[in-house]
C-alpha cells in the first residue's frame, strides 16, 4: 500500500501544480487584457512553458508507471529544454520591463 500512496500523492501534487500554473497564466492574460496591455508577453510565455514542462513530466511519469515507457530520458531532455525556455522568457520579460521604465 505504501508505494501506491506515494504514487497517488506524487500525481496529485504534480497535477495540482499544473492546474495552478495554467490558472495563473489564464489570470495573467485576463488582467493584462483588462488593463489594455498586450495579453501575451514574456511572463505569460514563461508560465505556459513551465506548465508545458510539467505536463511532459506528468505524461512521462504516467507512461512509465503504465509500462509504456521503458526510459524517460527523452522526457527529461524535453522537460529541461522547456524549463530553460521558461527561465529565458522570465529574464527577457524582466529586462524589457526594466528598460521601458527608465
Phi, psi and omega per residue, in radians:
X1 nan -0.530 -3.104
X2 -1.095 -0.786 3.112
X3 -1.096 -0.644 3.112
X4 -1.127 -0.710 3.105
X5 -1.115 -0.692 3.105
X6 -1.127 -0.715 3.098
X7 -1.149 -0.728 -3.119
X8 -1.102 -0.796 3.123
X9 -1.128 -0.695 3.108
X10 -1.101 -0.781 3.119
X11 -1.145 -0.744 3.128
X12 -1.086 -0.734 3.122
X13 -1.123 -0.770 -3.114
X14 -1.110 -0.796 -3.107
X15 -1.309 -0.461 3.030
X16 -1.175 -0.768 3.084
X17 -1.074 -0.746 3.130
X18 -1.089 -0.773 3.119
X19 -1.106 -0.714 3.135
X20 -1.150 -0.737 3.120
X21 -1.076 -0.760 3.133
X22 -1.167 -0.687 3.123
X23 -1.136 -0.780 3.134
X24 -1.128 -0.688 3.094
X25 -1.106 -0.752 3.102
X26 -1.108 -0.725 3.107
X27 -1.161 -0.638 3.097
X28 -1.094 -0.713 3.107
X29 -1.125 -0.773 -3.141
X30 -1.123 -0.747 -3.140
X31 -1.150 -0.759 -3.139
X32 -1.120 -0.677 3.114
X33 -1.163 -0.672 -3.134
X34 -1.234 -0.425 3.085
X35 -1.516 -0.080 3.124
X36 1.435 0.315 3.124
X37 -1.707 3.024 3.050
X38 -1.065 2.395 -3.081
X39 -1.401 -0.422 -3.098
X40 -2.070 2.005 3.120
X41 -2.382 -2.903 -3.097
X42 -1.114 -0.612 3.133
X43 -1.160 -0.803 3.136
X44 -1.156 -0.721 3.104
X45 -1.085 -0.701 3.104
X46 -1.133 -0.744 3.105
X47 -1.119 -0.740 -3.139
X48 -1.226 -0.626 3.078
X49 -1.168 -0.655 3.094
X50 -1.177 -0.669 3.090
X51 -1.166 -0.685 3.109
X52 -1.139 -0.679 3.106
X53 -1.090 -0.746 3.123
X54 -1.194 -0.585 3.087
X55 -1.170 -0.668 3.072
X56 -1.097 -0.767 3.130
X57 -1.115 -0.705 3.119
X58 -1.147 -0.754 3.117
X59 -1.106 -0.688 3.121
X60 -1.172 -0.683 3.137
X61 -1.163 -0.740 3.119
X62 -1.172 -0.756 3.106
X63 -1.089 -0.667 3.116
X64 -1.175 -0.730 3.138
X65 -1.217 -0.533 3.106
X66 -1.430 -0.180 3.130
X67 1.567 0.122 3.127
X68 -1.283 -0.650 -3.136
X69 -1.879 2.225 3.049
X70 -1.490 -0.609 3.118
X71 -2.280 2.621 -3.114
X72 -2.013 0.425 -3.093
X73 -1.150 -0.658 3.097
X74 -1.125 -0.699 3.112
X75 -1.190 -0.603 3.111
X76 -1.148 -0.730 3.108
X77 -1.155 -0.759 3.116
X78 -1.090 -0.715 3.099
X79 -1.064 -0.815 -3.123
X80 -1.101 -0.732 3.134
X81 -1.141 -0.720 3.123
X82 -1.192 -0.634 3.084
X83 -1.179 -0.650 3.065
X84 -1.136 -0.705 3.080
X85 -1.083 -0.720 3.102
X86 -1.092 -0.772 3.138
X87 -1.100 -0.747 3.116
X88 -1.124 -0.639 3.103
X89 -1.114 -0.731 3.104
X90 -1.151 -0.694 3.129
X91 -1.120 -0.778 3.123
X92 -1.120 -0.696 3.138
X93 -1.137 -0.683 3.114
X94 -1.205 -0.706 3.131
X95 -1.159 -0.698 -3.138
X96 -1.214 -0.664 3.136
X97 -1.203 -0.664 3.136
X98 -1.210 -0.635 -3.114
X99 -1.231 -0.581 -3.095
X100 -1.361 -0.314 -3.125
X101 -1.450 -0.275 -3.072
X102 -1.376 nan nan
